Amino acid sequence: MTPDAAARQAAGPRAGSRRLALVLLFLAPSLFASNMLIARATADLIPPVALAFWRWAVTLAIVLPLTVRPLWRARAALGREWPQFLVLGALGMGVCGAFVYIGADTTTATNIGLIYASSPIMIILLACAFGGERLSALQGLGILLSLAGVLMVISRGDLDALLGLRFTEGDLWIVTSALGWAVYSVLLKYWRSALPLMARFAATVACGVIVLLPAMLWEGTTHGWPLLNRETVVTVLFLAVVASFGAYQVYALIQRSLGAGPTSLMLYLSPLYTCLLAYLLLGETLQPYHLAGAALVLPGIYLATKRPKEQL
């Protein structure tokens, strides 16, 4: 086989993986958006830390049977890497889980959307500063277009409404959560692991559950325990299967192909998906600012994920 043929053969799987990642880039926001939709709908049903704990405990019960053998085979690496998993679990399941539910009690959905819209910028800055990722001029333009589209939707096309936002105690919880997500995303990319993808996820979730357990017990003894009924069970199961297992697996797969910065742009789609779901499920009317936001966000994602020819 000639060197050129070998290079083309090696590039084939990479190109296919990248195309799949680009398709999943537009599916993943609906998985992540489901978390906040369900959390808002059941805000008075389950205490926030308990919701985060049981969401991830059930997720662990789902993923552990699939990963027992890989975890056992990689037990030596697991012993070396457990501090990394503890940090990732504290960030991805603790800070990014419970903090959002806590903050949602004292802030508005508009403020949550605006604050989380800044997390891709945090991720890109961290990836460039510590991971050596570089952005082209077109990618930078794509980021600006996407951010402008999100602000268009959040402000409903009214600049005065955007400038007039007031931040509450809950916003500080959301800011911390968004920053935690940014750090989690970059560490997930650049902390190399000897564990397979799903086994690494299982180890991270297990550490996250361990971190959440003391806080959940304290919350239950001081503020009361959640009721065990059909509604709470369905809520936890949905979050575990869709917003946890599904969303995080898809996110990790996309990040491996596109990098931490471009992958983070999926968060820009969440407000648009929320509007669409409200239109389809709740009968709300799509407004011109929704369409204007989409017209900015979608081309922005295309440009931000477009690589220079020499990187393809």
N, C-alpha and C positions, 0 to 999 in steps of 0.2 A: 504494500500500500504506500502510495506517495505521501510526502508530508502534507501536501494540500488536501488530499482526500481524508487523511487522518484528522486534520484540523476541522474539516467540514463535518465529519462524523461526530467529533467531540462537541462541536457547537450545536448540533441538532438537538440533543436533550436539553441543553441550557436554554435554547430559544423556546422550546416547548414549555419548559418550566416557567419561563418569564411570561409567556402568553397566558398560561393558566393563572399566574399570580396577578396579572392585570385584570383578568375576568373576576377573580375573587376579590380584588380591590373594591369592586362595586357591590359585592354581596356582603362583605364584612360589616359595613356600617349599620346594616339592618340588624345584625346580630348584637352589636354593641348598643344600638339604640333601644332594643327591647329591654335592656337592663333598667334604664331610667323610666321607660314607659310603665313597666310593671311596678317599679319602686314607688312611683308617684301614685299609681292606682291603689297601692296597698300600704300607704304611709302610716295609717293608724292600725294596721293589722299585726305587723311584726316589728319589734324594736330594731333599730338599725344595725347594731353589732351582731345581734342574733341572726338577722337576715343574712349578713355577710358570712357568718360562721357556718350556718346550715347550708347555705348555697354552696360553699366550697367543700364542706364535709360530704355532701351528696356527690359533688363532682369527683372527689377522691374515691368514693365508693364505686363510681362508674369506671374510672380510669385505672384503678389499682389492679383489678383482675386482668387487664390487658397488658400490664407492664411488670407483673411479678417476676417472670423469667428474665427479661432484660435487666431489671434492677438487681436481681441476684447475680447475674453474670458480671455486672459492672459494680459489684459491691466494693471493690477496692477503690475505684474512682469515686464512688459515692461517699466513701469515708474521707477522701481528700477534698471533695468539693462541697461538703455539707455547709460550710459557712456561706458560700455563694448562694446556695438554695435558700438558706435562712433569710438572707438579704432580699432575694427576689420574691420570696413568699411574703415577707413583711411589706414590701412595696406593692406587688401585684394583687395580693389578696386582702391585705390589711389596709394600707393607705388608700389604694384605688378602689377598695370595696366598701369598707365601713364608713370612710370619711365622706364619700358621696351621699350615702344614706343619712348620715348625721347632718350634713350641710343642707340637704333638701328640706329639712324641717323649718329652717329660718331664712331661706333665700328663695328667689323666684327661678322659674325655669329659664327665663330670659338671661338672667345673670349666670346661671350654670352653663348655658350654651356659649355665652360670650367668653367666660373664663376658660372653658375647655377648648375653645377655638384657638387659644394661645399655646396649647400644649404641643402641636406640631412644630411651632417655631422654637420652643424649648428643645424639642428632640433634635431638630436640625442643627441648632447651635451647639448642643452637647456632642452630636455625632461629628461635627466639623472640628470642634475643639479637642476632643479626646479620641475620636475614632479615625481621624484622617480622611473623612468623606469630603468630597468637593462638589460644589454645585456650579453648573454652567449659568450663563446669563439667562438662557431660556428657562431653566429650572427656577431661578430666582423670580423671574416674571410670573411663572406659574404659581408660585407660593403667594405672591402679592394678589394675583387675580382670585385665587381661592379664598384668601382672607377677606378680600373686598366682598366677595359673594356671600360669605357667612355673615359679615356685618350688615349686609343689605337685608338678609332674612331676619336676623335678630332685631334690628332696629325698625323693621317693617318699612324700610325706605325713608325713614324720618331721622335725619341727622340730629335734630334737637333731642329726640327720644334717646339716642345713643349717648349724647353728651350729658343728658340729665340723669343717667343711671346712678343709683346710690348703693353702696356696698354695705353688707351686714356681717354679723358674726359668722353666719353660714357661708358667706363668700370666702372667708379665710380657710374654712375646711375644704372648699372646692379648689382654691388655689393650691393648697397643700397636696390635694389629690392629683391635680393636673401635673404638678411638678414631680410627684411620685411616679406617675405614669411615664413621664419623659425619661426619668432616670432608669426605670424598669426597662423601657424599650431599648435604650442604648446599651445597658448592661447585658440584656438578653442577646443582643447582637454580638458584642465584643468579648464577653466572657466565654471562652471556649470550654466545651464540655465533652467528655468521653462517652457520655450517655446518649442513646438514641433520642430523637425529638420527643416522643410521647413519654418515655421514661423520665426525661428531664422535666417535663411538665408535671408528672406525677410527684416527683420529689419536691418540686417547687410548691405545689398545692399542699402537700403534707406539711411542709414547713409553715405555709400560710395558715393552715388550720391550727397548728401548734401556737403560733403567735396570737391568733384571734381568741383562743380558748380562755385565757385568764380574763380578757376584757369582756367576753360574753358572760362568764360566770359573775363578774362584778356587776354588769348591767342587770342581770336577772335578779340578783339579791337586793339591789338598790332600787330598781325601777320596775320590776315585775317580769314574768316570763311570758313568752308568746303562747297563745292558745293553740292547741293541736286540733285542727279540724280540716275539712276537705279543702277549704280555700287556702289555708296556709301551706298544706302539703302540695297542692297544685302549683302555687306560687314558687315554692322552693325548687320543685322538680323542673319547672320551666326555666328558671334562672340557671340551674345546674347544667341542664342539657344544652340550652340554646346560648345563653349569654356567657357561660363559663367554658364548658368543654368545647362547644362548637366555635365560639368566637376566638378563643385563645389559640386553638389549633390552626385556624385559618390565618390569624395574625402572624403566628410564628412562621408559617409556610411562606406567606407573602414577603415577610421581612428577609428571609433567606435569599430570595430572588431579587428583590428591589432595593434592599438596604433600609436602614432605620428612618432616614429622612423622608424619602418618597412614601414609604408605607404609612407614616404618621398622617399623611394627607387624607386617609380614609375618614378621619374624624371630621373633616370639613363637610362630608356628605351627610352626617347625622342630622343636622337641622333640616336638610331637604327631605330626608327620608321621613322624619317626624311629620312634616307638612303633608307628604303624600299619604302616609298612613292615616292621618287625621281626616284627610279628604275621602279616602276609600272606606274607612271603618266608622268614622264619626259624622260624616256628612258635612264637614267644614268646607268652606269655599276657598279655592286657590286664588290668591291675590296677585297683582302684577309684580310685586316685589319678590314673590316666590319664583316666578319665571325669570326675573332679572338676576336673582341670586344664582339660579341654576345655570344661566348663560355665562356667568363668570366662573363658577366653581368647576364645571365639567371641563372646559378648555384648560383651566388652571391645572387640574390634575393631570391632564394629558401632557402639558408642557413640563410639569414638575417631575414626571416619571420618565420623560424622554431622555435617553442617554446619548452622549456623543457617539458618532459612528465607530470610533476606535474602541469603544467599550462594549459594543454589541457582540 
